Amino acid sequence: MPDSLLTEKQLSAQLHVSLASVRRWRLLGRGPRFLKLGSLVRYRREDVQDWINTRPAGGEVDKETH
């Protein structure tokens, strides 16, 4: 099971964002679900994927062609 958990640093690297961004998201309740194991913060891979899947996608749909 420990291999399926990501550290803050691993998550920031995977998402290509700063560690500060990951921490800010957590504090504001905007990031993926996380686990607190004592003083440690860990992220389940499936929770990260679920969070990514709920993010808005960009791009405008051309209403004339759709």
C-alpha positions in Angstrom: 0.0 0.0 0.0 2.7 2.6 0.7 3.7 2.5 -3.0 0.2 3.7 -3.9 0.5 6.8 -1.7 2.2 10.0 -3.0 4.0 12.5 -0.9 3.4 16.2 -1.4 6.7 16.4 -3.3 5.8 13.5 -5.6 2.4 15.0 -6.3 3.9 18.4 -7.2 6.3 16.7 -9.6 3.6 14.6 -11.2 1.4 17.7 -11.7 4.3 19.9 -12.7 3.4 22.5 -10.0 5.3 23.9 -7.1 5.2 22.3 -3.7 3.7 25.6 -2.4 0.8 25.2 -4.8 0.0 21.7 -3.6 0.1 22.9 0.0 -2.0 26.0 -0.7 -4.6 23.9 -2.5 -4.8 21.6 0.5 -5.2 24.5 3.0 -7.9 26.0 0.9 -9.7 22.7 0.3 -9.2 22.9 -3.5 -6.8 20.1 -4.1 -7.2 16.3 -4.2 -8.3 14.4 -1.1 -5.4 13.6 1.2 -4.6 11.5 4.2 -3.0 12.6 7.4 -0.8 10.0 9.0 0.4 11.7 12.1 2.2 14.7 10.8 2.6 13.2 7.3 0.4 14.1 4.4 -0.2 11.5 1.7 -2.3 11.3 -1.5 -3.9 8.2 -2.9 -3.3 7.9 -6.6 -7.0 7.2 -7.3 -8.0 10.4 -5.4 -5.6 12.4 -7.5 -7.0 10.9 -10.7 -10.6 11.6 -9.5 -9.7 15.2 -8.7 -8.0 15.7 -12.1 -11.1 14.2 -13.8 -13.3 16.8 -12.2 -11.2 19.8 -13.3 -12.8 22.0 -16.0 -11.5 21.5 -19.5 -10.6 24.5 -21.6 -11.4 25.3 -25.1 -14.4 26.8 -26.7 -16.8 24.7 -28.8 -17.7 26.2 -32.1 -21.5 26.2 -31.9 -21.9 26.5 -35.7 -20.2 23.1 -36.3 -21.7 21.3 -33.4 
